[in-house]
Amino acid sequence: MKLKACSILFFLLATFSVMAQYSFSGVVTDESGNPIPDVEVYVREASKSATTDRSGKFNIDNIATDTYSIVVFGFAFELVEERLEITQDIVKNYSLSPLGESLSEVVLTNRREKIFALRSLKKVEGTAIYAGKKSEVVILDQLTANLAANAPRQIYSQVVGLNIYENGDAGLQLNIGGRGLDPNRSANFNIRQNNYDISADVLGYPESYYTPPAEALSEIQVVRGAASLQYGTQFGGLINFKFKKPNPTEKIELVSRQTAGSYGLLTSFNSLSGTVGKLSYYTFFNYKEGDGWRPNSQFNSRNYFVHLGYQLSEKTKLTGELTLFNYLAKQAGGLTDTQFLESPDFSNRNRNWFDVDWKVYSLRLDHSFSDKTDFSLNLFGLDARRSAVGFRTNRVSQPDDLEEPRELLIDDFSNWGAEARLLSRYQIEGTDAVFLIGSKYYDAANSQKQGPGTIAGDADFSFATDQFPNYERQAAFEFPNRNLAIFGENIFNITDRFTVTPGFRFEYIKTASEGFFKNIVLDLAGNPLVNEEVPDNRDFERNFLLLGAGLTYDLSSSVELYGNFSQNYRSVTFNDIRVVNPSFVVDENITDEEGFTTDVGVRGRVDDIVSYDASFFAVRYNERLGEVLFVDTDNSIKRRRGNIGDAFIYGLEFFGDWNVRNTFFRESENTKLNIFVNLALTDSEYVSSDAVGVEGNKVEFIPEVNFKTGVNFGYKNVTGSIQYTHLTEQFTDATNAPQDVNDNQRGIEGTIPSYGILDISAAYTWRRFKLEAGINNALDEVYFTRRATGYPGPGIIPSEPLTFYTTLQVRL
């Protein structure tokens, strides 16, 4: 009823008289009159753009009366810029000339920045609505960074407020959080590539064991918590990895990148791309290996990807994708505070291994019913396994007993889903509006088995139950999961400056846990007194409605006010409700987490000199899940997982980029000089809790100051970047346990001390060759970003010291 009332109210408001808005359309061709697809036409001051279709047509709606800078950008074509006054519907055609000379790398970068400098998503893209949402876009071509190692500190340097776990594994896993969300495997974000899910189980186990290589990406889209209505209910929002598109002008293009770095790092990235008639393709193979900077931390991985697109007609396209990814890593384990202070490169684990095998499939249909109505259907599936074996006691300082079995966990993930979207542009009494309706079905059948592994030291992932029948940590579970969602949003243009975008999402979720754990009691001689299977079956079935709305108001053609409010929801995962062993208890009253996210901000540009986004955010996080120690009825100390309290998180986020070149020496086309500032100031509090010693505490994983700044520079074919990152101290548990420098046992509880990191990268381009090099952690800071409670620990996971890399790229 609330949703219906809101929709009626917004409809009535939309019928009021409004100021005139116009459309800008046309066709882009080459000098021979052939249409050029995938050309970006950008209305700079209005921050609006469109991409030409296969017939070269483009159309941009909702442009207010004004004079604008128009930029027409086509791959391998000369850039077109002009001033255009729009006082009525405009139809204008453009003819592009091929690049007739070899341009310097800096000039090419400046050409891209004229159209891609905007760091937020358009209000409408494809069959998605982003109006009123806080969004950021990372353009990979504009970065001079360690892309071969997926260096997240550099890649996400201009995304505000992210908190990153650093593993030193060449970016095999992405661990990012923000606004008080646990960064572990980015589990609080909906992680997608090319708009479909790639995590283990979106609701039952939303952890990401696979991260696409940055060398294959064109951009990374980040939409904060207001993405919950369209992309699932997570508090973090959406992270969508967009791969590079097939080269539209060549039948075959080869890009080969070979990288070497510190501690035996070797990577090889090789891609093929092109378009032949109606068929387009993009494919790559990526290999990585390294020894790691600590003993017992070597790794290797292989990643294959194939994208095939076929243009069935001018209005219909079919796209298929296949991703294969596997890696094997030896894990050095965690450290106590004492061990870290004495020798951060120490390791007393030489039998711990981690293995991932990931297969992702996607088939997508895009169809335009008309110039105003678009439809997409995405079918996707996952077949994956992750295996972990090793010695994993909470007594981190305890040496590994080589005669004892290792703990082995094997998870199998099998799921599939379908997401359909229909987006239509229509008018209400002459005023443009945009309507989106969609649905998603998701079905998963996952399993997990835990028990004794072998006493060997190699990567043996076979169970040794017959040899060790009395091993205490044994369990086997099935985790069926089903989800149906229906969602919708609508952009109402109340005036030519003010838009309102209400939305909803209805969710049906059924999460189950079916299995057992072993209850084993031994006497002092190690003989079994009790050895029994204890059934532990749980069933969670629920449905709910999420509501939200976004607002935008254009103060001018280049300054936008925005705000949003969206409800969030995080389902209990099967790890939350799984009993590990008799010393671990799951609260029988455990429930899902819920709350809301809101943003209020201003973003825009000052000519082509300064771009900025400043906002205030607030997150209400109710029934936050966590673990606490308690004394059971038998006087034993156990760990209980449940809802530990309600939290409130709020803060200010600011990003600014100053184009120094355009300020002082605009005529110097071969020069690039930008300075950026990225600052998040965050505070938090547990406002209520039934757990002892939690209420009134700070929320974990929140540095009060998260600051990044840097310089991006270049001259002719040389480009470079210098970046400094500083995070203040942060807690890692709800009790706000301080760091204990005398802790020589665990290393699991305590703060993460503040740290500051300097990164330097440079690149030189000559014809078809490009040489890149850089130093990460140039000041050789000794620090850590993570206290792991499980793999790859437990304990402190030290971050890498000073490292270097160099990459040679060839494009043919």
C-alpha positions in Angstrom: 0.0 0.0 0.0 2.8 2.4 0.8 4.4 1.7 -2.6 1.1 2.3 -4.3 0.5 5.6 -2.5 4.0 6.8 -3.3 3.6 6.0 -7.0 0.3 7.9 -7.2 1.8 10.9 -5.4 4.8 11.0 -7.8 2.4 10.6 -10.8 0.4 13.5 -9.7 3.5 15.7 -9.2 4.7 14.7 -12.7 1.5 16.0 -14.3 2.3 19.6 -13.3 3.6 21.9 -16.0 7.3 21.6 -16.6 9.9 23.4 -18.6 10.8 22.3 -22.1 13.2 19.4 -22.7 14.6 18.3 -26.1 16.2 15.4 -27.8 19.5 15.3 -29.7 19.8 12.5 -32.3 21.6 11.6 -35.5 23.8 9.2 -37.4 27.6 8.8 -37.3 29.4 7.5 -40.4 32.9 7.2 -41.8 34.1 9.2 -44.8 32.6 6.6 -47.2 29.2 6.9 -45.6 29.3 3.6 -43.7 27.7 3.7 -40.3 30.1 3.4 -37.3 28.8 1.4 -34.3 30.0 1.9 -30.6 30.7 5.6 -31.0 30.2 7.7 -27.9 28.3 11.0 -28.3 28.7 13.1 -25.2 26.9 16.2 -24.1 29.5 17.4 -21.6 27.7 20.0 -19.4 24.6 17.9 -19.2 26.6 14.7 -18.4 24.6 12.8 -20.9 25.9 10.4 -23.5 24.7 7.7 -26.0 26.4 5.0 -27.9 25.7 4.5 -31.6 24.0 1.2 -32.7 25.0 -0.9 -35.7 23.3 1.5 -38.0 25.3 4.4 -36.5 22.2 6.0 -34.8 22.2 7.7 -31.5 19.6 9.5 -29.4 19.8 11.5 -26.2 16.7 12.7 -24.4 15.8 15.1 -21.6 18.2 18.0 -22.6 17.3 21.4 -21.3 17.6 24.6 -23.3 21.3 25.7 -23.3 24.5 25.8 -25.2 26.6 22.6 -24.8 30.0 21.1 -25.7 29.4 18.1 -27.9 32.2 15.4 -28.1 32.0 12.5 -30.6 34.5 9.8 -29.8 35.1 6.7 -32.0 37.8 4.1 -31.6 40.5 4.7 -34.2 38.8 7.9 -35.5 39.5 11.6 -35.1 37.8 13.2 -32.2 35.0 15.7 -33.1 34.3 18.6 -30.7 31.8 21.5 -31.2 29.5 23.9 -29.4 25.8 23.4 -30.1 22.8 25.4 -28.9 19.8 23.3 -28.2 16.5 25.1 -28.2 14.4 22.4 -29.9 14.7 18.8 -31.0 18.0 18.5 -32.9 18.9 16.0 -35.6 22.6 16.2 -36.6 24.8 13.7 -38.4 28.6 13.4 -38.0 31.3 12.0 -40.4 34.5 10.8 -38.7 37.9 10.6 -40.3 40.3 7.8 -39.4 43.3 8.7 -37.3 45.9 9.8 -39.9 48.9 10.0 -37.6 50.4 8.2 -34.6 49.3 10.1 -31.6 51.2 10.1 -28.3 50.0 8.2 -25.3 49.2 11.4 -23.5 47.1 12.8 -26.4 45.2 9.5 -26.6 44.6 9.6 -22.8 43.4 13.2 -23.1 41.0 12.2 -25.9 39.4 9.5 -23.7 39.1 11.9 -20.7 37.1 14.4 -22.7 34.2 11.8 -22.7 35.1 9.3 -20.0 36.1 11.7 -17.2 32.7 11.6 -15.6 33.0 9.2 -12.7 29.4 8.4 -12.1 27.0 6.2 -14.1 24.4 7.8 -16.4 20.8 7.9 -15.2 19.9 5.2 -17.6 22.3 2.6 -19.1 21.0 -0.3 -21.1 18.2 -1.8 -19.1 19.3 -0.3 -15.8 18.4 2.8 -13.9 21.1 4.7 -11.8 19.3 8.0 -11.2 19.8 9.3 -7.7 22.3 6.6 -6.7 25.8 7.2 -5.5 27.9 5.5 -8.2 31.5 5.5 -9.2 33.2 4.2 -12.4 36.9 3.1 -12.6 38.1 3.5 -16.2 41.0 1.0 -16.5 42.5 2.7 -19.6 43.1 5.8 -17.6 45.2 4.1 -14.9 48.9 3.8 -14.7 49.0 1.0 -12.1 50.0 -2.6 -11.4 47.2 -4.1 -13.3 49.0 -7.5 -13.7 48.7 -8.1 -10.0 45.1 -6.6 -9.7 46.6 -4.2 -7.2 43.3 -3.1 -5.5 44.9 -0.2 -3.6 45.8 1.5 -6.9 42.8 0.3 -9.0 40.2 1.5 -6.5 42.1 4.6 -5.5 39.4 6.9 -6.7 36.5 5.0 -5.2 35.7 6.7 -1.9 35.8 4.9 1.5 36.7 1.4 0.5 38.5 -0.8 3.0 40.8 -3.4 1.5 42.3 -6.7 2.7 45.6 -7.2 1.0 46.7 -10.9 0.5 49.8 -10.5 -1.6 48.5 -13.2 -4.1 48.6 -11.1 -7.3 44.9 -10.2 -6.9 43.5 -13.8 -7.1 40.8 -12.7 -4.6 39.3 -9.3 -4.1 38.6 -8.4 -0.5 36.9 -5.0 -0.2 34.4 -3.5 2.2 33.4 0.0 3.3 31.1 1.8 5.6 31.6 -0.9 8.3 31.2 -3.9 6.1 33.6 -6.9 6.5 36.0 -6.9 3.5 36.4 -10.7 3.5 36.0 -11.9 -0.1 33.8 -8.8 -0.8 30.9 -10.8 0.7 28.8 -7.7 1.4 28.6 -6.6 -2.2 26.7 -8.1 -5.1 29.6 -9.1 -7.3 29.0 -9.4 -11.1 30.8 -9.5 -14.4 29.1 -8.1 -17.4 25.9 -7.9 -15.3 25.6 -11.5 -14.1 26.5 -13.1 -10.7 29.9 -14.7 -10.2 30.1 -15.3 -6.4 29.7 -18.7 -4.8 26.0 -18.3 -3.8 24.4 -14.9 -4.0 22.4 -15.4 -0.8 23.6 -18.6 0.8 27.3 -17.9 0.6 28.0 -14.6 -1.2 31.8 -14.8 -1.2 33.9 -14.2 -4.2 36.7 -16.7 -4.9 37.2 -15.4 -8.4 38.2 -11.9 -9.5 38.5 -11.0 -13.2 42.0 -9.8 -14.2 42.2 -6.0 -14.5 44.1 -6.3 -17.8 40.8 -7.6 -19.4 38.5 -4.9 -18.0 37.3 -1.7 -19.6 35.7 -0.4 -16.4 34.5 -1.3 -12.9 31.2 0.0 -11.8 30.5 0.6 -8.1 27.0 1.4 -6.9 26.5 1.9 -3.2 23.8 0.4 -1.0 20.9 2.0 -3.0 21.7 -0.7 -5.6 19.7 -3.1 -3.3 16.4 -2.6 -5.3 17.8 -3.7 -8.7 20.8 -5.9 -7.8 19.9 -7.7 -4.6 19.6 -6.7 -1.0 23.3 -6.4 0.1 24.3 -3.5 2.3 27.4 -2.8 0.2 25.7 -2.5 -3.1 27.0 -3.6 -6.5 30.4 -4.1 -8.1 30.2 -5.0 -11.8 33.3 -5.9 -13.8 32.8 -4.9 -17.5 35.2 -6.6 -19.9 36.6 -5.0 -22.9 34.4 -5.0 -26.0 35.4 -6.8 -29.2 37.4 -4.5 -31.5 34.6 -3.2 -33.9 37.0 -2.2 -36.7 39.4 -5.2 -37.0 38.9 -8.8 -37.7 41.6 -9.8 -35.3 43.6 -7.9 -32.7 46.2 -9.5 -30.4 47.3 -8.0 -27.1 50.0 -9.7 -25.2 51.3 -8.6 -21.7 54.1 -10.3 -19.9 55.0 -9.2 -16.3 57.8 -10.0 -13.9 58.0 -8.8 -10.3 59.3 -9.4 -6.8 59.3 -12.7 -5.1 59.1 -14.7 -8.3 56.0 -13.0 -9.7 55.3 -14.0 -13.4 52.1 -13.3 -15.2 51.1 -13.7 -18.8 48.0 -12.1 -20.3 47.1 -12.7 -23.9 43.8 -11.6 -25.6 42.3 -11.9 -29.1 39.5 -9.6 -30.3 37.7 -8.6 -33.4 34.5 -8.4 -35.5 33.7 -10.4 -38.6 30.3 -9.5 -40.1 27.7 -10.0 -37.5 30.0 -12.0 -35.3 32.1 -10.3 -32.6 34.5 -12.0 -30.1 36.8 -11.3 -27.2 38.8 -14.0 -25.5 41.9 -14.2 -23.2 44.1 -16.5 -21.3 45.8 -15.3 -18.1 48.5 -17.2 -16.2 50.0 -16.2 -12.8 52.6 -17.6 -10.5 54.6 -16.4 -7.6 56.6 -17.5 -4.6 55.1 -15.0 -2.2 57.1 -12.8 0.1 56.7 -15.1 3.1 57.8 -18.8 3.2 55.0 -21.3 2.3 53.0 -18.8 0.2 53.6 -19.8 -3.5 50.6 -19.8 -5.9 49.7 -20.3 -9.5 46.5 -19.7 -11.5 44.9 -20.1 -14.9 42.0 -18.0 -16.2 40.2 -18.5 -19.6 37.4 -16.4 -20.9 35.4 -16.4 -24.2 32.8 -13.9 -25.3 30.9 -14.4 -28.5 28.3 -12.0 -29.8 26.0 -12.4 -32.8 23.8 -9.6 -34.2 20.7 -11.5 -35.2 19.2 -8.3 -36.5 19.5 -4.5 -36.1 17.4 -4.8 -32.9 18.4 -8.2 -31.5 21.7 -9.5 -30.2 22.7 -12.8 -28.6 25.8 -13.0 -26.4 27.4 -16.1 -24.9 30.3 -16.1 -22.3 32.3 -18.8 -20.6 34.8 -18.3 -17.7 37.2 -21.0 -16.4 39.4 -20.2 -13.5 41.5 -22.3 -11.2 44.2 -21.6 -8.7 46.3 -23.4 -6.1 47.9 -21.5 -3.3 50.0 -22.5 -0.3 49.1 -20.5 2.8 51.7 -19.3 5.2 49.1 -18.9 8.0 48.6 -16.1 10.5 50.8 -14.6 13.2 50.4 -13.5 16.8 51.1 -9.8 17.6 54.4 -10.9 19.1 55.4 -12.9 16.0 54.4 -10.0 13.7 56.5 -7.4 15.7 59.5 -9.7 15.8 59.5 -11.0 12.2 56.5 -10.3 9.9 57.8 -12.7 7.3 57.7 -15.6 9.7 55.6 -18.7 9.0 55.1 -21.9 11.0 52.6 -23.5 8.6 54.0 -25.6 5.8 51.1 -28.0 5.2 48.3 -25.5 4.5 46.8 -25.4 0.9 43.9 -23.7 -0.8 42.4 -24.7 -4.2 39.7 -23.1 -6.3 38.0 -24.4 -9.5 35.5 -21.9 -10.9 33.3 -22.3 -14.0 30.8 -19.5 -15.0 28.4 -19.6 -17.9 26.2 -16.9 -19.4 23.8 -16.5 -22.3 22.2 -13.1 -22.9 19.5 -11.8 -25.2 19.1 -8.1 -25.9 16.2 -6.9 -28.0 14.8 -3.4 -28.8 11.1 -3.5 -29.3 11.3 0.1 -30.4 13.5 3.2 -30.0 11.8 3.6 -26.6 11.6 0.1 -25.2 14.5 -2.3 -24.5 14.5 -5.9 -23.2 17.2 -8.1 -21.8 17.3 -11.7 -20.6 20.4 -13.1 -18.9 20.7 -16.8 -18.2 23.7 -17.7 -16.0 25.2 -20.6 -14.1 28.0 -21.6 -11.8 29.8 -24.9 -11.3 32.6 -24.5 -8.7 34.6 -26.0 -5.9 36.9 -24.7 -3.2 39.0 -26.9 -1.1 41.1 -26.0 2.0 43.4 -28.3 4.0 45.8 -27.4 6.8 46.5 -27.0 10.5 44.1 -24.3 11.7 44.2 -24.0 15.5 43.2 -20.7 17.2 46.4 -21.1 19.2 48.3 -19.4 16.3 51.7 -19.8 17.9 51.4 -23.5 18.3 53.7 -25.4 15.9 52.1 -27.8 13.4 52.1 -31.4 14.7 53.3 -33.3 11.6 51.9 -36.6 12.9 48.4 -35.2 13.3 45.8 -35.0 10.4 45.1 -31.7 8.8 41.6 -30.2 8.8 40.0 -30.6 5.3 37.0 -28.6 4.0 35.5 -29.1 0.6 32.6 -26.9 -0.7 30.8 -27.6 -4.0 28.7 -24.8 -5.5 26.1 -25.5 -8.2 23.6 -22.8 -9.1 21.8 -21.2 -12.0 19.6 -18.2 -12.5 17.7 -16.0 -14.9 17.2 -12.3 -14.8 14.8 -10.4 -17.2 14.5 -6.6 -17.5 12.2 -4.4 -19.5 13.0 -0.7 -19.7 10.6 1.7 -21.5 10.8 5.5 -22.1 7.4 7.1 -22.2 5.7 10.4 -21.6 3.4 11.9 -19.0 1.6 14.9 -20.5 4.6 15.7 -22.8 7.2 15.0 -20.1 9.7 12.1 -20.5 9.7 9.3 -17.9 11.5 6.0 -17.7 10.0 2.8 -16.4 11.9 -0.4 -15.4 10.5 -3.7 -14.4 12.4 -6.9 -13.8 12.5 -10.3 -12.2 15.2 -12.8 -11.1 15.0 -16.5 -10.3 17.9 -18.2 -8.6 18.4 -21.8 -7.6 21.3 -23.3 -5.8 22.4 -26.7 -4.5 25.5 -26.5 -2.5 27.3 -28.9 -0.2 30.1 -28.8 2.3 32.1 -31.6 3.9 34.6 -31.2 6.8 36.9 -33.9 8.3 40.4 -35.2 8.7 42.9 -34.8 5.8 46.1 -36.6 5.4 49.3 -36.0 7.4 51.2 -35.3 4.1 52.6 -31.9 3.4 51.5 -31.6 -0.2 48.2 -30.3 -1.8 46.4 -33.6 -1.0 42.6 -32.8 -0.8 41.5 -36.4 0.0 39.7 -37.3 3.3 41.5 -39.7 5.7 38.5 -40.6 7.8 39.4 -44.3 7.9 42.8 -43.5 9.4 41.4 -40.9 11.9 37.8 -41.9 12.8 37.9 -40.0 16.0 38.9 -36.6 14.5 36.7 -34.1 16.3 35.9 -31.6 13.5 33.7 -33.7 11.2 30.5 -32.5 9.5 28.6 -32.9 6.2 25.9 -30.6 5.0 23.7 -29.9 2.0 22.5 -26.3 1.4 19.6 -26.0 -1.0 18.7 -22.4 -1.7 15.9 -20.8 -3.7 15.2 -17.1 -4.5 12.6 -15.2 -6.5 12.7 -11.5 -6.8 10.6 -8.9 -8.6 11.8 -5.3 -8.8 10.9 -2.0 -10.5 11.9 1.6 -10.6 10.6 4.7 -12.4 12.2 8.0 -13.3 9.7 10.9 -13.0 10.9 14.2 -14.4 9.0 16.6 -12.2 10.7 19.5 -13.9 13.5 19.8 -16.4 15.8 20.0 -13.3 14.2 17.8 -10.7 13.7 14.0 -11.0 12.2 11.5 -8.5 12.9 7.7 -8.9 10.9 5.5 -6.5 11.4 1.8 -6.6 10.7 -1.5 -4.9 12.0 -5.1 -4.6 10.0 -8.1 -3.5 12.0 -11.1 -2.4 11.1 -14.7 -1.6 14.0 -16.6 0.0 14.3 -20.2 1.2 17.5 -21.1 2.8 18.1 -24.6 4.3 20.8 -26.6 6.0 20.5 -30.4 6.0 23.3 -32.5 7.6 25.1 -33.5 10.7 28.2 -32.8 12.8 30.1 -35.3 14.8 30.1 -35.2 18.7 33.2 -37.0 19.8 34.4 -37.2 23.4 37.8 -38.8 24.2 39.3 -39.9 27.4 42.7 -38.9 28.6 44.3 -41.7 26.7 42.6 -40.6 23.5 40.1 -43.4 23.3 36.5 -42.5 22.3 33.9 -42.3 25.0 31.3 -40.9 22.6 31.4 -40.9 18.8 28.0 -40.0 17.4 26.4 -38.1 14.5 24.3 -35.2 15.6 21.7 -34.1 13.0 21.4 -30.3 12.5 18.7 -29.4 10.1 17.4 -25.9 9.7 15.0 -24.2 7.3 14.5 -20.5 6.8 11.7 -19.4 4.5 10.6 -15.7 4.3 9.4 -13.0 1.9 9.6 -9.3 2.3 9.3 -6.0 0.4 12.0 -3.4 0.1 11.3 0.2 -0.8 13.5 3.1 -1.8 13.6 6.4 -3.8 16.2 8.5 -5.4 16.2 12.3 -6.1 18.3 14.5 -8.4 18.2 18.2 -8.9 20.3 20.0 -11.5 21.6 23.2 -10.0 23.1 24.0 -13.4 24.1 22.1 -16.5 27.2 20.8 -14.7 26.2 20.5 -11.0 23.8 17.9 -9.7 22.3 17.4 -6.2 21.4 13.8 -5.5 19.9 11.8 -2.6 18.6 8.3 -2.0 17.1 6.1 0.6 16.9 2.3 0.2 16.2 -0.5 2.5 18.7 -3.3 2.8 18.6 -6.9 3.8 21.3 -9.6 4.2 20.2 -13.2 4.3 21.7 -15.6 6.9 24.3 -17.6 5.0 24.7 -21.3 5.3 28.0 -20.7 7.1 26.1 -18.6 9.6 23.8 -21.5 10.5 26.3 -24.4 10.1 27.6 -26.0 13.3 31.4 -26.4 13.1 32.0 -28.6 16.1 30.7 -29.1 19.7 32.6 -26.0 20.9 30.7 -23.8 18.4 27.1 -22.9 18.9 24.6 -21.3 16.6 21.9 -19.2 18.3 18.6 -20.9 17.7 17.0 -17.5 17.3 19.5 -16.3 14.6 17.8 -14.0 12.1 18.7 -12.1 8.9 20.2 -8.7 9.0 18.2 -5.7 7.9 18.4 -1.9 7.8 18.8 1.0 5.3 21.3 3.1 3.4 20.9 6.8 2.5 23.1 9.2 0.6 22.8 13.0 0.1 25.4 14.7 -2.0 26.5 17.0 -4.8 28.6 16.1 -7.9 29.7 17.9 -11.0 32.4 19.7 -12.9 33.9 23.2 -13.1 34.4 23.5 -16.8 36.9 20.8 -17.7 39.2 21.7 -14.8 37.7 20.1 -11.7 35.4 17.2 -11.1 34.0 16.3 -7.7 31.6 14.3 -5.7 30.9 15.2 -2.0 28.2 13.4 0.1 26.9 12.5 3.5 25.9 8.9 4.1 24.2 6.9 6.9 23.7 3.2 7.3 21.4 1.6 9.9 22.5 -2.0 10.3 20.1 -4.0 12.5 20.7 -7.5 13.9 24.3 -7.5 12.8 25.8 -11.0 12.9 28.9 -11.8 14.9 30.5 -14.2 17.3 30.9 -13.9 21.1 32.4 -16.2 23.7 30.2 -17.5 26.5 30.2 -20.0 29.4 27.9 -22.9 28.7 25.9 -24.9 31.2 28.7 -27.4 31.5 31.0 -24.5 32.5 33.0 -24.8 29.2 33.8 -21.7 27.2 32.2 -21.8 23.7 31.9 -19.5 20.8 28.3 -18.5 19.7 27.3 -17.0 16.4 24.2 -14.9 16.3 22.8 -11.4 16.1 25.0 -9.3 18.3 23.3 -5.9 18.0 22.1 -2.9 16.0 24.6 -0.5 14.6 24.5 3.0 13.1 27.3 4.2 10.7 27.6 7.6 9.2 30.1 9.9 7.6 31.3 12.2 4.9 32.8 11.1 1.6 34.7 13.4 -0.8 36.4 12.9 -4.1 38.0 15.7 -6.2 40.1 15.7 -9.3 41.9 18.8 -10.5 43.1 18.9 -14.1 46.2 21.1 -13.6 47.1 21.0 -17.3 43.7 22.6 -18.4 44.2 25.2 -15.7 47.6 26.5 -16.6 48.8 25.2 -20.0 45.8 24.0 -21.9 47.5 24.4 -25.3 50.1 21.7 -24.3 48.3 18.7 -25.8 51.3 16.4 -25.1 51.1 17.1 -21.3 48.9 15.5 -18.7 48.8 16.5 -15.0 46.0 15.7 -12.6 45.8 15.7 -8.8 43.1 13.8 -6.9 42.0 13.7 -3.3 39.9 10.8 -1.9 38.7 11.3 1.7 36.2 9.4 3.9 35.5 10.4 7.5 33.4 7.8 9.2 32.0 7.3 12.7 29.9 4.5 14.1 28.2 3.0 17.2 26.5 -0.1 18.4 23.3 1.6 19.6 21.9 -1.6 21.2 23.0 -5.1 22.0 22.2 -8.0 24.3 25.8 -9.2 24.2 28.0 -8.2 27.1 30.4 -5.3 26.5 29.1 -4.4 23.0 26.5 -1.6 23.3 28.1 1.9 22.8 31.2 0.4 21.1 32.5 1.4 17.7 31.6 -0.9 14.7 34.5 -3.0 13.4 36.3 -2.6 10.1 35.9 1.2 10.2 39.0 3.5 10.1 37.8 7.0 11.1 40.0 8.5 8.4 40.4 6.8 5.0 42.5 9.1 2.9 44.1 8.6 -0.6 45.7 11.3 -2.7 47.9 11.2 -5.8 49.2 12.7 -9.0 48.7 11.4 -12.5 51.1 12.9 -15.0 52.5 12.4 -18.5 54.4 13.9 -21.4 54.1 12.6 -24.9 54.6 8.8 -24.6 55.5 8.7 -20.9 52.8 8.5 -18.2 53.0 8.0 -14.5 51.3 8.1 -11.1 52.2 8.6 -7.5 49.7 7.7 -4.9 49.7 7.8 -1.1 47.2 5.9 1.1 46.6 6.4 4.8 44.1 4.6 7.1 43.7 5.2 10.8 43.3 2.5 13.4 40.3 0.2 13.2 38.7 -2.4 15.4 38.2 -6.0 14.2 35.6 -7.2 16.7 32.5 -5.9 18.4 34.1 -5.9 21.9 36.6 -3.3 20.6 39.6 -5.3 21.9 42.8 -3.3 21.7 46.0 -4.5 20.2 48.0 -6.6 22.7 51.6 -6.3 21.7 52.4 -9.0 24.2 50.0 -11.5 22.7 52.0 -14.6 21.9 49.1 -17.1 21.5 46.3 -16.0 19.2 46.6 -12.8 17.1 42.9 -13.0 16.3 41.5 -10.2 18.4 42.7 -6.6 18.5 42.9 -3.5 16.4 44.6 -3.0 13.0 47.0 -0.1 13.6 47.1 2.9 11.3 49.4 2.7 8.2 50.5 4.8 5.2 51.6 3.4 1.8 53.2 5.0 -1.2 52.9 3.5 -4.7 54.7 4.7 -7.8 54.0 3.5 -11.4 55.2 4.7 -14.9 54.7 3.6 -18.5 56.3 4.3 -21.9 54.6 3.6 -25.2 56.5 3.2 -28.6 54.5 2.3 -31.6 52.9 -1.1 -30.8 54.9 -1.6 -27.6 54.3 -0.5 -24.1 56.7 -0.8 -21.1 55.3 -0.4 -17.6 57.1 -0.5 -14.3 56.5 0.4 -10.7 57.1 0.1 -7.0 54.4 -0.8 -4.5 54.9 0.2 -0.9 57.8 2.3 -1.8 58.4 3.4 1.8 58.6 -0.3 2.9 55.9 0.2 5.5 55.6 -2.8 7.9 51.8 -3.2 8.4 48.8 -5.5 8.1 45.2 -5.1 7.1 43.6 -8.2 8.4 43.2 -10.4 11.5 41.8 -13.7 10.0 39.5 -15.9 12.1 39.8 -18.7 9.5 41.6 -19.2 6.3 44.2 -17.9 5.3 45.0 -17.7 9.1 43.9 -17.7 11.8 45.9 -14.7 13.1 47.5 -11.6 11.6 48.1 -11.7 7.8 51.0 -9.4 7.1 51.0 -7.2 4.0 53.7 -7.1 1.4 56.8 -5.0 1.9 58.4 -3.0 -0.9 57.9 -4.8 -4.2 58.5 -3.9 -7.9 57.0 -5.0 -11.2 57.6 -4.5 -14.9 55.3 -5.3 -17.8 55.9 -5.5 -21.6 52.8 -5.1 -23.8 52.6 -5.8 -27.5 49.5 -4.9 -29.6 49.1 -6.4 -33.1 
